[in-house]
């Protein structure tokens, strides 16, 4: 096991060894047998009480196999109801507030009706959800007790380097609290999950099912990540695990404690693509790294900062940007209401601009309406698109029009194949410019409905009677 001497100072002192003061700030390989025999035990004792098991229960309804069968419904009626049953999921969490604030993954508690945490000492407490976000796969819980509780302080994940020693702590497979060790294998990994953006710490510390929501801890006893995903063919650890960086966790926890009910992301008013080797060569870049600006809204923050299409964002506040996901991560950790110093490359010239981070505007009231009556769209909820609503729906913020936000099950809209995020462009030749216009047009008594819908950038034309 290779240790950096700076990281090992607390452990060295614990076993009575001395370390020259000049070496305490340097990361070096071990130089003696005694250093090779050091233990993680003092660090585990320091942090174990703040790593909890998270139990989530949800009630699901199992549809009867005879439901909808006229024969059985006629003879048995309500005596053949759908069955309900409880499903349980198990994960891990980390206490980051002495008042009982716990961080875990959203997928651990998604859809739960009842959530409890169990501490390392055997105590169990009910919890309530303070904030959750499926796009970041993070959730903040509050233990229903006054505490105080042991915590793991949130560290600076930007200080993490490839090769640093780490511990992964959690409850894999429900066997109980487990500690594994490894190193940081890589940084800024993307395309790992389907969330907002990919920016993960990769580690070879063993992470297995049940470890989700547990802590990735550095040698100073600080939380540097929340374990969230693995690459595995058989469901077990193959030495490729991923953790959400602590700096994003810190911003998310602050949002939960500030109230508001949702996590707000910065609106840039621009779209980006990865820089390929061909693009890098064409733009005179020395490497294929950064976020290529492909479009800029005229009245957005990016335009106000002087950012233009064809430029490449290479850094935020002096920290390199590897890809568009990294840009989203960096700006999100800066936070709404702050300014970011963005470095851009423009035809070989590099300069910094100041980007004000704002919430996506609701340029037009969303005016949600449920379409009713005898028409193909009955049962659809529609609203006026704006950058804010588009951001909530994970759609390009440049889109305009009337969007479908929800479809009622079994409704005419569901039967014709209408889907959330469809944009209604026209009905019977009338351009649909607002949800009110759509509601008015669908109230007409038409024998034939000619509909134009935009879905994923493609126009679909359909006729209904």
C-alpha positions as CSV (number, residue, x, y, z in Angstrom):
1,X,0.0,0.0,0.0
2,X,1.5,3.3,-1.0
3,X,0.9,6.3,1.2
4,X,1.5,10.0,0.8
5,X,3.3,11.2,3.9
6,X,1.3,14.4,4.3
7,X,-1.9,12.3,4.3
8,X,-0.5,9.9,6.8
9,X,0.5,12.4,9.5
10,X,-2.6,11.7,11.7
11,X,-2.0,7.9,11.4
12,X,1.8,8.2,12.0
13,X,1.1,10.1,15.2
14,X,-1.4,7.5,16.3
15,X,1.2,4.8,16.2
16,X,4.0,6.9,17.8
17,X,6.2,7.5,14.7
18,X,7.9,10.8,14.0
19,X,7.8,12.6,10.7
20,X,10.1,15.5,9.8
21,X,8.2,18.7,9.6
22,X,9.5,19.6,6.2
23,X,7.9,16.5,4.7
24,X,4.4,17.0,6.0
25,X,3.3,19.1,3.1
26,X,4.7,16.8,0.4
27,X,3.2,13.6,-1.0
28,X,5.9,10.9,-1.1
29,X,6.3,7.2,-1.1
30,X,6.9,5.3,2.1
31,X,10.5,5.1,3.2
32,X,10.4,2.5,6.0
33,X,8.8,-0.7,7.1
34,X,7.0,1.1,9.8
35,X,5.3,3.4,7.3
36,X,4.2,0.4,5.2
37,X,2.5,-1.1,8.3
38,X,0.3,1.9,9.1
39,X,-3.4,1.4,9.5
40,X,-6.6,3.1,8.4
41,X,-8.3,2.2,11.7
42,X,-7.9,5.7,13.3
43,X,-9.5,7.3,10.3
44,X,-12.4,4.8,10.2
45,X,-13.1,5.4,13.9
46,X,-13.2,9.1,13.2
47,X,-15.7,8.8,10.4
48,X,-17.7,5.6,10.8
49,X,-20.5,7.0,13.1
50,X,-21.4,9.6,10.4
51,X,-22.0,6.9,7.7
52,X,-25.6,5.6,7.9
53,X,-27.8,2.9,6.3
54,X,-30.8,4.3,4.5
55,X,-34.0,2.2,4.4
56,X,-36.7,3.3,2.0
57,X,-40.1,1.7,1.7
58,X,-42.7,2.3,-1.0
59,X,-46.2,0.9,-1.5
60,X,-46.9,-0.3,-5.0
61,X,-50.1,-1.6,-6.5
62,X,-50.1,-4.9,-8.4
63,X,-52.8,-5.0,-11.0
64,X,-55.0,-8.1,-10.8
65,X,-54.6,-10.4,-13.8
66,X,-58.4,-10.4,-14.1
67,X,-58.7,-6.6,-14.1
68,X,-60.6,-5.5,-17.2
69,X,-61.9,-9.0,-18.0
70,X,-65.7,-8.5,-18.4
71,X,-66.5,-12.1,-17.2
72,X,-64.6,-11.8,-13.9
73,X,-65.7,-8.2,-13.3
74,X,-69.4,-9.2,-13.8
75,X,-69.2,-12.1,-11.4
76,X,-66.7,-10.9,-8.9
77,X,-66.9,-7.1,-9.2
78,X,-65.0,-5.5,-6.3
79,X,-64.1,-8.8,-4.8
80,X,-61.1,-8.9,-7.3
81,X,-59.3,-5.7,-6.3
82,X,-55.7,-4.9,-7.3
83,X,-53.2,-6.0,-4.6
84,X,-50.8,-3.6,-2.8
85,X,-47.5,-4.6,-1.5
86,X,-44.5,-3.0,0.1
87,X,-41.1,-2.7,-1.6
88,X,-37.9,-1.9,0.2
89,X,-34.6,-0.5,-1.0
90,X,-31.4,-0.2,0.9
91,X,-28.6,2.3,0.4
92,X,-26.2,4.4,2.4
93,X,-25.9,8.0,3.4
94,X,-23.5,10.5,5.1
95,X,-24.4,12.8,8.0
96,X,-23.0,16.3,7.1
97,X,-24.9,18.4,9.7
98,X,-24.9,18.0,13.4
99,X,-28.6,18.6,13.4
100,X,-29.1,15.4,11.3
101,X,-28.7,16.5,7.7
102,X,-28.0,13.5,5.6
103,X,-26.8,13.3,2.0
104,X,-27.6,10.3,-0.2
105,X,-28.5,9.4,-3.8
106,X,-31.9,10.2,-5.1
107,X,-32.3,6.7,-6.6
108,X,-32.0,5.3,-3.1
109,X,-35.2,7.1,-1.9
110,X,-37.1,7.7,-5.1
111,X,-40.8,7.1,-4.7
112,X,-40.4,6.2,-1.0
113,X,-43.3,6.6,1.4
114,X,-41.3,5.9,4.5
115,X,-37.6,6.6,5.0
116,X,-35.4,5.6,8.0
117,X,-31.7,5.7,8.7
118,X,-29.8,3.4,10.9
119,X,-26.6,4.6,12.6
120,X,-23.5,2.5,13.2
121,X,-24.4,2.2,16.9
122,X,-27.7,0.6,16.0
123,X,-30.0,3.5,16.6
124,X,-32.8,4.1,14.0
125,X,-34.6,7.3,13.1
126,X,-37.3,8.4,10.7
127,X,-36.4,11.0,8.1
128,X,-38.0,13.6,5.9
129,X,-36.9,14.7,2.5
130,X,-35.5,18.2,2.4
131,X,-34.6,18.2,-1.3
132,X,-34.1,15.7,-4.0
133,X,-33.1,15.9,-7.7
134,X,-33.2,13.0,-10.1
135,X,-31.0,14.8,-12.6
136,X,-28.1,15.1,-10.2
137,X,-29.1,11.9,-8.4
138,X,-28.7,13.6,-5.0
139,X,-31.1,13.8,-2.1
140,X,-30.9,15.6,1.3
141,X,-32.7,14.1,4.3
142,X,-33.3,15.4,7.8
143,X,-33.2,13.0,10.7
144,X,-36.3,13.5,12.9
145,X,-34.3,14.0,16.1
146,X,-32.5,16.9,17.7
147,X,-29.1,15.3,17.8
148,X,-26.3,16.3,17.9
149,X,-24.9,13.8,15.5
150,X,-21.4,13.0,14.4
151,X,-20.6,14.4,11.0
152,X,-18.1,14.1,8.2
153,X,-17.1,17.6,7.0
154,X,-17.5,18.2,3.3
155,X,-14.0,18.7,1.7
156,X,-12.8,20.4,-1.4
157,X,-13.0,18.0,-4.3
158,X,-11.0,20.3,-6.5
159,X,-8.0,19.6,-4.3
160,X,-8.3,15.8,-5.1
161,X,-5.6,14.4,-7.4
162,X,-5.3,11.2,-9.3
163,X,-3.5,8.7,-7.1
164,X,-4.8,10.1,-3.8
165,X,-5.7,7.4,-1.3
166,X,-9.4,7.2,-0.4
167,X,-11.9,5.1,1.6
168,X,-15.3,4.1,0.4
169,X,-17.8,3.5,3.2
170,X,-21.4,2.2,3.0
171,X,-23.6,-0.8,3.4
172,X,-23.0,-3.1,0.3
173,X,-25.6,-5.9,-0.2
174,X,-27.1,-5.1,3.2
175,X,-24.3,-6.9,5.1
176,X,-23.6,-4.0,7.3
177,X,-21.2,-1.1,7.4
178,X,-18.2,-1.9,5.2
179,X,-15.0,0.0,4.5
180,X,-12.9,-0.4,1.4
181,X,-9.7,1.4,0.3
182,X,-8.3,2.4,-3.0
183,X,-7.1,5.4,-4.9
184,X,-8.6,8.1,-7.1
185,X,-8.3,6.6,-10.6
186,X,-9.5,9.6,-12.7
187,X,-11.3,12.9,-12.5
188,X,-14.0,14.6,-14.6
189,X,-15.4,11.4,-15.9
190,X,-18.6,12.0,-18.0
191,X,-21.2,9.9,-19.9
192,X,-21.6,7.7,-16.8
193,X,-25.3,8.4,-16.1
194,X,-28.2,10.0,-17.9
195,X,-28.2,13.0,-15.5
196,X,-27.8,16.7,-16.2
197,X,-24.0,16.5,-16.7
198,X,-21.3,14.0,-16.1
199,X,-18.5,15.0,-13.8
200,X,-17.5,12.1,-11.5
201,X,-14.5,11.1,-9.4
202,X,-13.5,7.6,-10.5
203,X,-12.0,5.2,-7.9
204,X,-10.9,1.6,-7.6
205,X,-12.1,1.3,-4.0
206,X,-14.6,-1.5,-4.1
207,X,-18.2,-0.1,-4.5
208,X,-21.1,-2.5,-4.7
209,X,-25.0,-2.4,-4.6
210,X,-26.0,-0.8,-1.3
211,X,-22.9,1.5,-1.3
212,X,-25.0,4.1,-3.2
213,X,-25.2,7.3,-1.2
214,X,-22.2,6.3,0.9
215,X,-19.1,8.4,1.4
216,X,-15.8,8.6,-0.5
217,X,-13.4,9.9,2.2
218,X,-9.9,11.3,1.9
219,X,-7.0,10.8,4.3
220,X,-8.0,13.9,6.3
221,X,-11.4,12.4,7.2
222,X,-13.3,14.7,4.8
223,X,-16.0,13.8,2.4
224,X,-14.8,14.3,-1.2
225,X,-17.6,12.4,-3.0
226,X,-20.9,10.5,-2.7
227,X,-20.6,7.0,-4.2
228,X,-23.3,6.7,-6.9
229,X,-22.4,4.3,-9.8
230,X,-20.3,1.4,-10.9
231,X,-19.3,-0.3,-14.1
232,X,-20.2,-4.0,-13.7
233,X,-21.2,-6.9,-15.9
234,X,-22.3,-9.1,-13.0
235,X,-23.5,-6.6,-10.4
236,X,-20.3,-6.6,-8.3
237,X,-17.3,-4.4,-8.1
238,X,-14.8,-4.5,-10.9
239,X,-12.7,-1.7,-9.6
240,X,-14.4,1.0,-11.6
241,X,-16.7,3.1,-9.3
242,X,-17.9,6.7,-9.5
243,X,-18.7,9.4,-7.0
244,X,-20.4,12.8,-7.2
245,X,-17.8,15.4,-6.2
246,X,-18.1,17.0,-2.8
247,X,-18.2,20.6,-4.3
248,X,-21.5,19.8,-6.0
249,X,-22.8,18.1,-2.8
250,X,-21.9,21.3,-0.9
251,X,-24.0,23.5,-3.2
252,X,-26.9,21.1,-3.1
253,X,-26.9,20.9,0.7
254,X,-26.9,24.7,0.9
255,X,-29.8,24.8,-1.5
256,X,-31.7,22.3,0.7
257,X,-31.1,24.3,3.8
258,X,-32.1,27.5,2.1
259,X,-35.5,26.1,1.2
260,X,-37.3,26.6,-2.1
261,X,-38.1,23.0,-2.9
262,X,-36.0,22.7,-6.0
263,X,-32.4,23.0,-7.1
264,X,-31.8,25.8,-9.5
265,X,-29.2,25.6,-12.2
266,X,-27.5,28.5,-13.9
267,X,-29.0,29.6,-17.3
268,X,-26.4,30.5,-19.9
269,X,-28.5,31.1,-23.0
270,X,-26.0,29.1,-25.1
271,X,-25.5,25.5,-26.3
272,X,-22.2,23.6,-26.4
273,X,-20.6,20.6,-28.0
274,X,-17.4,18.6,-27.2
275,X,-14.3,19.7,-29.0
276,X,-13.2,16.9,-31.3
277,X,-9.6,16.5,-32.7
278,X,-10.8,17.9,-36.0
279,X,-12.4,20.9,-34.4
280,X,-9.3,21.5,-32.3
281,X,-7.1,21.5,-35.4
282,X,-9.4,23.8,-37.3
283,X,-9.5,26.3,-34.4
284,X,-5.8,26.2,-33.7
285,X,-6.1,24.5,-30.3
286,X,-3.2,22.3,-29.0
287,X,-5.6,19.7,-27.7
288,X,-9.2,18.4,-28.0
289,X,-10.5,19.8,-24.8
290,X,-13.1,22.4,-23.9
291,X,-16.7,23.3,-24.7
292,X,-17.4,24.5,-28.2
293,X,-20.1,27.2,-28.4
294,X,-22.6,26.3,-31.1
295,X,-25.4,28.8,-30.5
296,X,-26.0,31.9,-28.3
297,X,-29.4,33.4,-27.5
298,X,-29.5,37.1,-28.2
299,X,-30.7,38.2,-24.7
300,X,-29.0,35.6,-22.5
301,X,-26.1,35.9,-20.0
302,X,-23.6,34.4,-22.5
303,X,-24.4,37.0,-25.1
304,X,-24.1,39.8,-22.4
305,X,-20.6,38.4,-21.5
306,X,-19.5,38.6,-25.2
307,X,-19.5,34.9,-25.8
308,X,-20.1,34.0,-29.5
309,X,-20.7,30.9,-31.6
310,X,-17.5,29.2,-32.7
311,X,-15.5,30.1,-29.6
312,X,-14.3,27.5,-27.1
313,X,-14.7,27.7,-23.3
314,X,-11.4,26.3,-21.9
315,X,-11.6,27.3,-18.2
316,X,-13.8,28.6,-15.4
317,X,-12.2,30.6,-12.6
318,X,-8.8,29.3,-13.8
319,X,-9.8,25.6,-13.6
320,X,-9.6,23.7,-16.9
321,X,-12.8,22.7,-18.6
322,X,-12.5,19.2,-20.2
323,X,-15.9,19.0,-21.9
324,X,-19.4,20.6,-21.9
325,X,-20.4,18.5,-18.9
326,X,-17.4,19.9,-17.0
327,X,-18.5,23.4,-17.9
328,X,-22.0,22.7,-16.5
329,X,-20.5,21.3,-13.3
330,X,-18.1,24.2,-12.8
331,X,-20.8,26.9,-13.3
332,X,-23.3,25.0,-11.1
333,X,-20.8,24.9,-8.2
334,X,-20.2,28.6,-8.5
335,X,-24.0,29.1,-8.0
336,X,-26.9,31.4,-9.0
337,X,-26.3,35.1,-8.2
338,X,-22.5,34.9,-8.5
339,X,-20.1,35.7,-11.4
340,X,-17.7,33.3,-13.0
341,X,-14.5,34.2,-14.9
342,X,-14.7,32.3,-18.1
343,X,-11.7,31.7,-20.3
344,X,-12.5,31.5,-24.0
345,X,-10.3,30.7,-27.0
346,X,-11.2,32.6,-30.2
347,X,-9.2,31.8,-33.3
348,X,-6.1,31.2,-31.3
349,X,-6.6,34.2,-29.0
350,X,-7.4,33.6,-25.4
351,X,-9.2,36.1,-23.1
352,X,-11.4,36.1,-20.0
353,X,-15.0,37.3,-19.8
354,X,-17.2,37.7,-16.8
355,X,-20.4,35.6,-16.9
356,X,-23.3,36.5,-14.5
357,X,-25.0,33.3,-13.4
358,X,-28.8,33.7,-13.4
359,X,-31.9,31.6,-13.1
360,X,-33.5,30.7,-16.4
361,X,-36.2,33.4,-17.1
362,X,-39.9,32.7,-17.6
363,X,-40.2,35.0,-20.6
364,X,-43.9,34.1,-20.9
365,X,-46.3,32.7,-18.3
366,X,-46.5,29.0,-18.6
367,X,-50.3,29.1,-18.2
368,X,-50.8,25.3,-17.8
369,X,-54.1,24.0,-19.1
370,X,-55.8,20.6,-19.2
371,X,-57.3,20.0,-22.6
372,X,-60.8,18.5,-22.2
373,X,-63.8,17.6,-24.5
374,X,-64.3,15.4,-27.6
375,X,-60.9,15.9,-29.3
376,X,-57.7,13.9,-29.8
377,X,-55.8,16.1,-27.3
378,X,-58.2,15.5,-24.4
379,X,-56.3,14.5,-21.3
380,X,-53.1,16.4,-22.2
381,X,-51.7,19.1,-20.0
382,X,-50.0,21.8,-22.1
383,X,-48.1,25.0,-21.2
384,X,-46.3,27.9,-22.9
385,X,-42.6,27.2,-23.3
386,X,-40.0,29.5,-21.8
387,X,-36.3,29.0,-21.0
388,X,-37.2,28.1,-17.4
389,X,-39.8,25.5,-18.3
390,X,-37.6,24.1,-21.1
391,X,-34.8,23.7,-18.5
392,X,-37.2,21.9,-16.1
393,X,-38.2,19.5,-18.9
394,X,-34.6,19.0,-20.1
395,X,-35.3,20.6,-23.5
396,X,-33.2,23.1,-25.4
397,X,-33.8,26.5,-23.8
398,X,-34.1,28.1,-27.3
399,X,-37.3,26.3,-28.1
400,X,-40.6,28.2,-28.2
401,X,-44.3,27.3,-28.5
402,X,-46.8,25.2,-26.6
403,X,-45.4,22.0,-25.0
404,X,-47.1,18.9,-23.6
405,X,-46.1,18.5,-20.0
406,X,-48.2,15.6,-18.9
407,X,-50.5,12.9,-20.4
408,X,-53.4,11.4,-18.3
409,X,-53.3,7.6,-18.6
410,X,-56.1,6.1,-20.7
411,X,-57.0,9.5,-22.2
412,X,-57.5,10.2,-26.0
413,X,-54.2,12.0,-26.0
414,X,-52.5,8.9,-24.7
415,X,-54.2,6.7,-27.2
416,X,-53.1,8.7,-30.2
417,X,-49.5,8.5,-29.0
418,X,-49.0,12.1,-27.7
419,X,-45.9,12.3,-25.5
420,X,-44.6,14.8,-22.9
421,X,-42.2,17.3,-24.5
422,X,-44.1,17.2,-27.8
423,X,-44.5,20.8,-29.1
424,X,-47.8,21.5,-30.8
425,X,-47.1,23.6,-33.9
426,X,-50.5,23.8,-35.6
427,X,-54.1,22.3,-35.5
428,X,-56.3,22.5,-38.6
429,X,-54.1,25.2,-40.1
430,X,-54.1,27.4,-37.1
431,X,-50.6,28.2,-35.7
432,X,-50.6,27.4,-32.0
433,X,-48.8,30.3,-30.2
434,X,-50.2,29.8,-26.7
435,X,-51.9,27.2,-24.5
436,X,-55.0,29.4,-24.6
437,X,-55.0,29.3,-28.4
438,X,-54.7,25.5,-28.4
439,X,-57.6,25.1,-25.8
440,X,-59.8,27.4,-28.0
441,X,-59.0,25.4,-31.2
442,X,-59.6,22.1,-29.5
443,X,-63.0,23.2,-28.3
444,X,-64.3,23.5,-31.9
445,X,-66.5,20.7,-33.2
446,X,-64.4,19.4,-36.0
447,X,-64.9,16.2,-37.9
448,X,-61.2,15.9,-38.9
449,X,-58.2,17.1,-37.0
450,X,-54.9,17.9,-38.9
451,X,-52.1,18.2,-36.4
452,X,-48.4,19.2,-36.7
453,X,-46.2,18.2,-33.7
454,X,-42.5,18.8,-33.2
455,X,-40.7,15.9,-31.5
456,X,-37.0,15.8,-31.0
457,X,-36.5,18.4,-33.8
458,X,-38.7,16.5,-36.3
459,X,-42.1,17.6,-37.6
460,X,-44.8,14.9,-37.4
461,X,-48.1,15.5,-39.3
462,X,-51.1,13.4,-38.4
463,X,-54.8,13.2,-39.2
464,X,-57.5,12.2,-36.7
465,X,-61.3,11.7,-37.0
